[in-house]
Amino acid sequence: MNKIEFIVSGCRSVDCLPKDKVDNLMLAVPNVLKSKSTIKSAKAISKKCESLYLDSGGRQIYMVTSGQRKKYDQFISDKDQPVFFGNTLNIHIEHLKNAVEIFQPDYLLGLDFPVKPCDDINEQNKRYRESVKRNVSWAEQTISLRDGHFKNLKVILPLQTQNIENLRNYWAKIRHLNPDGVGLPMRCFKNNGRLLEFLLEMHRLGIRNVHLLGSSKLAAIIISGYLVKNNFFDTITMDSGTWRQAADTENFLFPFDLRQVYISNPKELINNQTIKLSDAWLDKIEKVVIQAGTKNERFALRKFNFKSIQTTIDGVMRHAETIPKLTKYLLERSRREVDIMKVVSLLKEKF
């Protein structure tokens, strides 16, 4: 059965989960291996999911190498050093092996060196050439963990490419490794047209399982839902910590369009933002608003936001057989009419 699956990420303790147990959970290797206490916490939270994903740490590498993480300003890959020491982030294939032995995950995202997003094709090609040798080597080493040590482990290999030519070139270098899926770093695919173009090319290359790294945005759900429902892919998974990040800043994620709305103005919230929502969703909103300012507020918001994302995915999947059916479903429930029609127009151009 073709499907989209949402994977909870951005959660480091049991009491941050949006509910008692989730279907899919992602933990980052550098975060969970940081200390004895992080290992203990990660073990506890890993028992609260059906399927566990380990992310090798591409986001953490990107933040350090792009200067976004002030505490750590260099990245190395040394098997004899811990993942964090001094001002250094350190991730080696041996760290991945240790993490798999400890947590016994169902899925592992391959170790990869992230490229910085850009729109200039010449710069894209330059960044690809600078990273491809290392990424191919790390892809081979990650697959060797599966083939040589963990037969039941499924490996997803990220594709650090930003244009179709580089995608074809990189896939030719790694397809013989037979990964269980491939990943797209969504920081490079904020342009919905580029995302659709890439997914269609991946379909032409025979790729059947895709993971969208770090996104649960509405456009990605709409595009993925249509492609999966129409058998371009077996599965598209996506991980996101938006459910928690929004809650931590006291924001609702609204179902069916995933707008963020600040909780502090209940009148605007109820009167202007919820005009297309059902009575059941209005009841949920009112219950959270009642808890505003209490210690349970963030827990209630996390639960609400998680439900909003999951409900949006489920609804899109039920109505994605045709573009008109999907469009009608979303427009009846969402106030983001302009954004929805932009994505719909992209789909109509291709199909």
Secondary structure as the mmCIF struct_conf table of DSSP 4:
data_model
#
loop_
_struct_conf.conf_type_id
_struct_conf.id
_struct_conf.beg_label_comp_id
_struct_conf.beg_label_asym_id
_struct_conf.beg_label_seq_id
_struct_conf.end_label_comp_id
_struct_conf.end_label_asym_id
_struct_conf.end_label_seq_id
STRN STRN1 LYS A 3 VAL A 8
BEND BEND1 GLY A 10 GLY A 10
BEND BEND2 SER A 13 SER A 13
HELX_RH_3T_P HELX_RH_3T_P1 VAL A 14 CYS A 16
BEND BEND3 LEU A 17 ASP A 20
STRN STRN2 VAL A 22 ALA A 28
HELX_RH_AL_P HELX_RH_AL_P1 VAL A 29 VAL A 32
TURN_TY1_P TURN_TY1_P1 LEU A 33 LEU A 33
BEND BEND4 LYS A 34 SER A 35
HELX_RH_AL_P HELX_RH_AL_P2 LYS A 36 SER A 46
TURN_TY1_P TURN_TY1_P2 LYS A 47 LYS A 48
STRN STRN3 CYS A 49 ASP A 55
BEND BEND5 GLY A 57 GLY A 57
HELX_RH_AL_P HELX_RH_AL_P3 GLY A 58 THR A 65
TURN_TY1_P TURN_TY1_P3 SER A 66 GLY A 67
TURN_TY1_P TURN_TY1_P4 LYS A 70 LYS A 71
STRN STRN4 GLN A 74 ILE A 76
TURN_TY1_P TURN_TY1_P5 LYS A 79 ASP A 80
BEND BEND6 GLN A 81 GLN A 81
BEND BEND7 VAL A 83 VAL A 83
STRN STRN5 PHE A 84 PHE A 85
TURN_TY1_P TURN_TY1_P6 GLY A 86 ASN A 87
STRN STRN6 THR A 88 ASN A 90
HELX_RH_AL_P HELX_RH_AL_P4 ILE A 93 PHE A 103
BEND BEND8 ASP A 106 ASP A 106
STRN STRN7 TYR A 107 LEU A 109
HELX_LH_PP_P HELX_LH_PP_P1 GLY A 110 LEU A 111
HELX_LH_PP_P HELX_LH_PP_P2 PRO A 114 PRO A 117
BEND BEND9 ASP A 119 ASP A 119
HELX_RH_AL_P HELX_RH_AL_P5 ILE A 121 GLY A 148
TURN_TY1_P TURN_TY1_P7 HIS A 149 HIS A 149
TURN_TY1_P TURN_TY1_P8 LYS A 151 ASN A 152
STRN STRN8 LYS A 154 PRO A 158
BEND BEND10 ASN A 163 ASN A 163
HELX_RH_AL_P HELX_RH_AL_P6 ILE A 164 ILE A 174
HELX_RH_3T_P HELX_RH_3T_P2 ARG A 175 LEU A 177
BEND BEND11 ASP A 180 ASP A 180
STRN STRN9 GLY A 181 PRO A 185
HELX_RH_3T_P HELX_RH_3T_P3 MET A 186 CYS A 188
BEND BEND12 ASN A 191 ASN A 191
HELX_RH_AL_P HELX_RH_AL_P7 ASN A 192 ARG A 204
TURN_TY1_P TURN_TY1_P9 LEU A 205 GLY A 206
STRN STRN10 ASN A 209 LEU A 213
TURN_TY1_P TURN_TY1_P10 GLY A 214 GLY A 214
HELX_RH_AL_P HELX_RH_AL_P8 LEU A 218 LYS A 229
TURN_TY1_P TURN_TY1_P11 ASN A 230 ASN A 231
BEND BEND13 PHE A 232 PHE A 232
BEND BEND14 ASP A 234 ASP A 234
STRN STRN11 THR A 235 SER A 240
HELX_RH_AL_P HELX_RH_AL_P9 THR A 242 ASP A 248
TURN_TY1_P TURN_TY1_P12 THR A 249 GLU A 250
STRN STRN12 ASN A 251 LEU A 253
TURN_TY1_P TURN_TY1_P13 PRO A 255 ASP A 257
STRN STRN13 GLN A 260 TYR A 262
TURN_TY1_P TURN_TY1_P14 ILE A 263 SER A 264
HELX_RH_AL_P HELX_RH_AL_P10 PRO A 266 ASN A 271
TURN_TY1_P TURN_TY1_P15 ASN A 272 ASN A 272
BEND BEND15 GLN A 273 GLN A 273
TURN_TY1_P TURN_TY1_P16 ILE A 275 LYS A 276
BEND BEND16 LEU A 277 LEU A 277
HELX_RH_AL_P HELX_RH_AL_P11 ASP A 279 ILE A 290
TURN_TY1_P TURN_TY1_P17 GLN A 291 GLY A 293
BEND BEND17 THR A 294 THR A 294
TURN_TY1_P TURN_TY1_P18 LYS A 295 ASN A 296
HELX_RH_AL_P HELX_RH_AL_P12 GLU A 297 ARG A 318
TURN_TY1_P TURN_TY1_P19 HIS A 319 HIS A 319
BEND BEND18 GLU A 321 THR A 322
HELX_RH_AL_P HELX_RH_AL_P13 ILE A 323 LEU A 331
TURN_TY1_P TURN_TY1_P20 GLU A 332 ARG A 333
BEND BEND19 ARG A 335 ARG A 335
HELX_RH_AL_P HELX_RH_AL_P14 GLU A 337 LYS A 350
#
